[in-house]
Amino acid sequence: VQLQASGGGLVKAGDSLRLSCVFSGRTFSRNTMAWFRQAPGKEREFVTVISRSGSNTYYTDTVKGRFTISRDNAKNTVYLRMTSLQPEDTAVYFCAAVSTISSNWFKTREEDFPYWGQGTQVTVSS
């Protein structure tokens, strides 16, 4: 499995960005997908997860109402739409994948995900 994340950049507080992660090597629709992030000097943390069909999602509290995860199974791509960005959102964002049965989508731990993208940098200036 290969994951290629893109879409990061330097933005101002209040701006929006959309990250993309293209999945290849296996059947995308059989994988639960997630985004994690790692801020400078901090451990990597969970951001959001989406089920195989896209019908179920879950967000960490700090991004609820601002970030939206979605997926296009025809394009083998998962997205992270980020709005009202704040300096504390500055981090390297990683997409992650795990093959699951459809009901077993709720995963938030790094160790739950065997496949990782290379990360894309998001920097939010004040």
Secondary structure as GFF3:
##gff-version 3
##sequence-region A 1 126
A	DSSP	beta_strand	2	6	.	.	.	ID=ss1
A	DSSP	beta_strand	9	12	.	.	.	ID=ss2
A	DSSP	beta_strand	17	24	.	.	.	ID=ss3
A	DSSP	three_ten_helix	28	30	.	.	.	ID=ss4
A	DSSP	beta_strand	31	38	.	.	.	ID=ss5
A	DSSP	beta_strand	45	50	.	.	.	ID=ss6
A	DSSP	beta_strand	57	59	.	.	.	ID=ss7
A	DSSP	three_ten_helix	61	63	.	.	.	ID=ss8
A	DSSP	beta_strand	67	72	.	.	.	ID=ss9
A	DSSP	beta_strand	77	82	.	.	.	ID=ss10
A	DSSP	three_ten_helix	87	89	.	.	.	ID=ss11
A	DSSP	beta_strand	91	99	.	.	.	ID=ss12
A	DSSP	three_ten_helix	110	112	.	.	.	ID=ss13
A	DSSP	beta_strand	115	116	.	.	.	ID=ss14
A	DSSP	beta_strand	120	125	.	.	.	ID=ss15
###
